[in-house]
Amino acid sequence: MKLPIYLDYSATTPVDERVAEKMCRCLTLDGTFGNPASRSHPFGWEAEKLVDEARAQVAGLVNADPREIVFTSGATESDNLAIKGAAHFYRKRGKHIVTVKTEHKAVLDTCRQLEREGFEVTYLDVEPNGLLDPEKFRGALREETVLASVMHVNNEIGVIQDIAALGEICREKKVVFHVDAAQSAGKVEIDLQALPVDLMSFSAHKIYGPKGIGALYVRRKPRVRLEAQMHGGGHERGMRSGTLATHQIVGMGEAFRIAGEEMAAENARILALRNRLWDGIRDMEEVYVNGDLEQRIAGNLNVSFNFVEGESLMMALKDMAVSSGSACTSASLEPSYVLRALGREDELAHSSIRFTLGRYTTEEEVDYVVAKLREQVQRLRDLSPLWDMYKAGIDLKSVQWAAH
Amino acid sequence: MAYSDKVIDHYENPRNVGQLDEKARNVGTGMVGAPACGDVMRLQIEVSEEGIIEDAKFKTYGCGSAIASSSLLTEWVKGKTLEEARQIKNTDIAEELALPPVKVHCSVLAEDAIKAAIEDYASKQEG
């Protein structure tokens, strides 16, 4: 077993070797290095052919038409293009947008920008399990609502929103529906022929493809219109100009192809590992799972170890790569806004660790993590005055703390 | 973020972890911070008749830098008079542990903790 152990697959993934190999063939003089937009020679034609294949592979994973796929630099750009592009195009219809407090910053910050431009945005609360109540969602949609944006799978807690139900409501109310699927593609079945979703953002590097490439699905029937955010040579049907990065696109295509073929078996394997991890620690005292454990992707386990501060625990877990919702791990000194949106007390948010398992996680690694966790949580609790107080039966909420 | 060797040393081998009898007349207890803010320090000192700190113990809920700051402080105050201990500045702790700017508040908390412990001891002597 190699240390450190990588358990941060929701942050990024290593590129699958099969993907890397295909990408390398699109770079050098003896490879397909041409500009896919060059119409006058075989270098361009060959590159275009590879891009077309990749576009079909990306569309194939989510059962879309290849003409509905717009390549971008990643899910952040896709979110920007979808939200700003739709809001700007449909602004005459109304200036109200609905989204959720637990969205990724790429969505939240884009909405903030639109607020500065005069749009009004409603940020919906989620239930304590992290899921959005469709009826509350329905209640937030108004006559002048033009766009709703809800993520499919949450990056911190891994919960899966019911986008089919939310999409139906949007159809009924004639609201454009955008879904950030950066964390769900390749992990959850997505069928865009069946799902009432108008715009969907994808990322390659979350599913063993390269960083720096993503895509936006833009529905053709019924047609959804966007105002371009990047102007230039009119690539990607005028929605996103810029020379297509053949090697990146080929890598994304191959990653999506592999995901489509291996998803079912991979999910079963990863779920067994995650259950092994949870079963290894769940009998410890004061350990809480954040977010719904059933409506959740296989690879995510977000746990709070009460009375232990997250960053100090991460320090103890130095031979494994995990992430924490603790304020100390962020520049802002604020604990995770996602966990706070679940109504978790700040102390539990400070005590959270996110484990995300993936393609290369092994049983041996999980067992090592379980043993390390049990030992180090106990060590840090022995160091914690809060643990002493808890053990002495003192209700921490009854103590007058001096906030600082 | 990379930690200094001294922070790692105190974090991995914290000195003077434990608890003194809070009710004893010669023990002063300082508890500072808040769970909601992500750090709580409990620092205790045992003071001799002559006003010398003979023993010090701590427990800390917080990040590695908070644990290291309080551990270091217990080492420093032992053998000092109350007056000398009162002179310890957070900047001394931050410097010794090479804390980055975002972690300076951990050293501030440690300074608050020793001040609170001395205060508590002093109030017991009056009573």
Interface residues (C-beta under 8 A of the other chain):
Chain A: F307 V308 E309 E311 S312 M315 S326 A327 C328 A331 L333 P335 E345 D346 E347 H350 D382 L383 S384 P385 L386 W387 D388 L396 W401 A402 A403 H404
Chain B: Y3 I8 Y11 P14 V17 Q19 M31 V32 G33 A34 P35 A36 C37 G38 D39 V40 M41 R42 K59 T60 Y61 G62 C63 G64 A66 I67 V102 H105 V108 L109
